[in-house]
Amino acid sequence: MAVCLYDYLCQNIVGSAKYVRLFRLINASRDRIMSNRLFYTYITSGSFGEGLELKGSDFDIMIIKREMEVTEQSKLQDHRSDKAYFLLETNDVKPGFAYLRLIKGNTKSAKLFCRGTKGQLYISSVLFKMCILGENTPIVHGPCATDRLGFFDLAFCLHSKSWISTALQWVTRSSNSWPTSEVKQKVIDHGVLFVPIGKEGDLNEELKWRISFSIGEKFLICSFSHTQLLCYVLMKILLKDVISESPGCKDLLCSYFIKTILFWVSEELPTSVWKPNNLIHCFMRCFKRLVYCVEYSVCPHYFIPENNLFENKIIGHSRTKLLQKLNELNDYGWQCIFSSGQISSLPSFTWFTTQQRNADMFANNIQKIIKSKSILPIESTTITEYERCLRSILLTKSKKIRTIHLHNMTGLSLNIANAMQLSKPYCNKCNYKQYKTCICYILQSTHHDAVLGWLTLATLFYKHKQYFKALCVLSYSLTKCTTEKLSFGANITDVHRKLLRYKIFKKLKIIRTLRFLFLPLIDFYKKTSHIPDELKLNASDFKTRVAIPPVTYVHFLTFLCHYHLHNIRNYQESLGGLRLTIEEDYFMSDIGMKATAYDCLGVAFQIIGDTEAARGAFVKSTEIYPDQLENRSFKRLAMTK
């Protein structure tokens, strides 16, 4: 039964060990590209950074400010004048937290975040956090700034390159097989982070920072065997789907507690225990440890055991309710996991042949990747990052890593092209050169997926009133939008599974398969310069992202071209194609996409002067997706009154 559960988790929730490694490599490549910026290092963290994308999980990114550094040395031997240095002070502070005192490099930006006390300057976690709030991330969420939809959390933090004295015990504590000495050294070499949040209710709370071992924890998770990782996933699913949904238990436990328990149990058990046929035994070992921790109100931090994570958190009536629920689940044994809707039963596929199982695994991995945030475009538009990505490709010996870098580089090409300004006044020669450069970047992006680059090229031609060229590219693009293709967030059908069983796709592997089969959304961002004017509400429009399904956009742009060419019959055919696309939900995997398609239809009706039909389309869009901040049809309706 343990092996059956192992297979189920691989097929339906987590993916195979190979898929998880690929997921981590994609994240690492993305981080490397984003970290080429001058002042920041980007680290994808949380479950997503660990190679997991579970139901309801968000996208956590830690951003290290390079111009500031934390140290335990009061007298610096080597320092840079353009950096601010903060001394770590842990006296009279609860374990796991610290004061950071400015000692060197009184830069203007550093002083902005500091508060004076007892004749010294200490960096304020509150001021630091407030300064990172912006238009896209206006909400404070713990130490993070988050977007309105809760899609991602950004945690700006400070870094100590050296291991800190309060965590020295961890270095020598365990001589067991996990973690290995190599992994330990890797954790130590990457130092420690400090995130802007103090201990709630403490004196001088706003001057305190939490010590974070996120980088080290990521290395430890990546050193897990696949069985350890699946055990971790089972615990997280049980917490989110079952325990947190129980009355009186919401928000008492968090996934960080689960991770901490996994670390302690992994350190205690020999690595030979973590095998697929022992998955249930290992899961129950971790679950019983959780029950013990709640019962005795103690959960020591993995790196700083003096820091009890349960202190003043799980007490009184809340603790009683939680313990009651945990004991109730414990009575069911390992079968308590069936209380989650994600694991309601174990199907009969476990009796399939190895060949059939591997074929299904590949299709399921494709299914996960096209629903994953990891394939969303990198919001970067600088040629410097593109060049460094190219350098990484040339210097990388691993074919797999090179393929991932290439995939990201072609995506970057599109971003650079979209950000190019092609209408500089009084400089026709400059405009022509920029136009040619833009086309070069767009043509490179055609190697990223099946159609996005071509649609961007058609948009460029349309913006420059080259309607016949645009129509040729659009006609070619439509031939690529065939039924076997996969759009973002779509569900794989039996037809797709049969197609993915062909050896050619298994040889191509996941990333290269996406190049032939994946149809992404057409994204227009604030920095995108090649936006059809008809989609704009006004001259200063597009403060938010607009994503249009590919076939919807093909018909809409084809309509615009024929309209400007005064081909009445042709643009009416395009309108019919757009309507049919909406009715058939063609390459639309959620209500947001369908609402956007209706918005495009309404704009088309507005252009030909059919105000009544336009209003009907906009109303339909608002009914499908009634979010006034995200759905542009609300503003269009207001403008038509």
Secondary structure, 3 states (H helix, E strand, C coil): CHHHHHHHHHHHCCCCHHHHHHHHHHHHHHHHHHCCCCCEEEEEEHHHHCCCCCCCCCEEEEEEEEEEEEECCCCCCCCCCCCEEEEEECCCCCCCEEEEEEEECCCHHHHHCEEEECCEEEECHHHHHHCCCCCCCCEEECCEEECCCCCEEEEEEEEECCCCHHHHHHHHHCCCCCCCHHHHHHHHHCCEEEECCCCCCCCCHHHEEEEECHHHHHHHHHCCCHHHHHHHHHHHHHHHHHHCCCCCCCCCCCHHHHHHHHHHHHHHCCHHHCCHHHHHHHHHHHHHHHHHHHHCCCCECCCCCCCECCCCCCCHHHHHHHHHHHHHHHHCHHHHHHHCHHHCCCCHHHHCCHHHHHHHHHHHHHHHHHCCHHHCCCCCCCHHHHHHHHHHHHHCCCHHHHHHHHHHHHHHHHHHHHHCCCCCCCCHHHHHHHHHHHHHHHHHHCCCCCCHHHHHHHHHHHHCCCHHHHHHHHHHHHHHCCCCCEECCCCCCHHHHHHHCCHHHHHHHHHHHHHHHEECCEEECCCCCCCCHHHCCCCCCCCCCEEECHHHHHHHHHHHHHHHCCCHHHHHHHHHHHHHHHHCCCCCCCHHHHHHHHHHHHHHHHHCCCHHHHHHHHHHHHHHCCCCCCCCHHHHHHHHC
